[in-house]
């Protein structure tokens, strides 16, 4: 089952400056929906092959404010890259990582509650494409009803929303080998920021 309504975030560094101040709104969207094979099989940790595609498991390493929104640092011990997202979703990812209790449910909390009520859970997220400095992602949802009937649902979505849901439900995040090979390694940038005091939340560090 596929539902196409994909919106995307940019990878470009243009007009982005890191700051210790509050994030301001940044949202880049594209309604183009390229098709790719459905990914429906469970992944073991690390690097695996699915439907003749290799994917690499990554973690959210940090979420930092920029002059145009928020920068989500994603990667592992080998490489870290950045996806620029709007402030709202960047804040949601940070709150999920820090397990902050909210007085009232926000958008991603409501999405999670709806999924739980319907017997659904995020199984994994795949950042599967990068075109014209724009990332594309899919979220794989596992559904089981009261009759023990199971199915897999694949949804297109903004990488930021997919990452937020995966972080909320502690589901693994993967990057396709093609995207992994194309992105620039920003490990030194993150390391320099940590040294300068813009430290990521401890919960974002990868676990081996």
Secondary structure as UniProt FT lines:
FT   STRAND          2..3
FT   STRAND          9..10
FT   TURN            14..15
FT   STRAND          47..50
FT   TURN            51..52
FT   STRAND          53..66
FT   TURN            67..68
FT   STRAND          69..75
FT   STRAND          80..85
FT   HELIX           87..98
FT   HELIX           107..117
FT   TURN            118..119
FT   STRAND          120..131
FT   TURN            132..133
FT   STRAND          134..144
FT   TURN            146..147
FT   STRAND          150..157
FT   HELIX           159..168
FT   TURN            169..170
FT   STRAND          172..176
FT   HELIX           177..182
FT   HELIX           187..195
FT   TURN            196..197
FT   HELIX           202..204
//
